[in-house]
Amino acid sequence: MNNLPYVKAGKGAEDKYKLTSSVCFKWVQPPKWVLELCQKDPFVCDEGCLCQVEDTNLEGEVTPKIILIIYSGFHFAVSVAPNFKRALAGACLHDFIYKYKKDIATWMEASIKQVLRFADYWFLVQLKASGFLLKRTYFYGVRCFGYWFTSLFT
């Protein structure tokens, strides 16, 4: 997703940017470990929903996908790194999963650490899709500091 519909959030907002329309992220043919985490019944909250779906083409071939829809009004930012435009969609997706990590862990029947790993790797997939040049640097930053930072401050 390269055309993320957002505006800068006003003073006192919970984060730097705010979605102006709902957005849909698709992880096509995710790794097996991701498919094993995600349930067929959707995870639903006030700010979005997450689920696993399967598309079947005319030849009967099944393509698994993970879908995340984040509703208009959600606040997000690239937390401690420069806010490059190509990184914003990944940051939005990542912030949503981190914000709802406890509820998503319950839905996945997994640990919070597994949910954060899921978020980090989908973040990398999104950065690659956007053509972001510093994708590995940002990815290693969230992998190294994300769990630690989340453990301390949430």
HUPEFEN-V951472 format. One record per backbone hydrogen bond with DSSP energy under -1.0 kcal/mol. CO is the residue of the C=O (numbers start at 1). NH is the residue of the N-H. Records with the same first field share a line. If there is no record, write none. Layout:
# HUPEFEN-V951472
CO: NH + NH
This chain:
# HUPEFEN-V951472
4: 6
5: 20
7: 18
10: 13
16: 9
17: 76
18: 7
19: 73
23: 70
25: 68
27: 66
31: 35
32: 36
34: 38
39: 52
43: 50
47: 71
48: 45
49: 69
50: 43
51: 67
53: 65
55: 63
57: 60
61: 57
63: 55
64: 29
65: 53
66: 27
67: 51
68: 25
69: 49
70: 23
71: 74
74: 19
76: 17
77: 79
82: 84
84: 87
85: 88
87: 91
88: 92
89: 93
90: 94
91: 95
92: 96
93: 97
94: 98
95: 99
96: 100
98: 101
100: 104
101: 105
102: 106
103: 107
104: 108
105: 110
111: 115
112: 116
113: 117
114: 118
115: 119
116: 120
117: 121
118: 122
119: 123
120: 124
121: 125
122: 126
123: 127
124: 128
125: 129
126: 130
127: 132
128: 131
132: 135
134: 138
135: 139
136: 140
137: 141
138: 142
139: 143
140: 144
141: 145
142: 146
145: 149
146: 150
147: 151
148: 152
149: 153
150: 154
